[in-house]
């Protein structure tokens, strides 16, 4: 799933409007709309704020399921579960 779609889905799942999420992560509403349309990509700092606000890891926000760095390097699933949100 593209980043823009994943961001939009996670935001809606959290019950936030674009404007509410934009305020929480420190960007303008127009920029938030660009992220969700796939026109613009957020900085690392914004991705970090998005992940914290949405209650997910940066890996979950950026990568598709089972594509993240932790999933590819940590073979012990019990250990991996301890580090996931």
Secondary structure, DSSP 8 states (H G I E B T S, - for coil): --HHHHHHHHHHHTT--HHHHHHHHT--HHHHHHHHHTSS---HHHHHHHHHHHTS-HHHHHS-TT-SHHHHH---HHHHHHH--
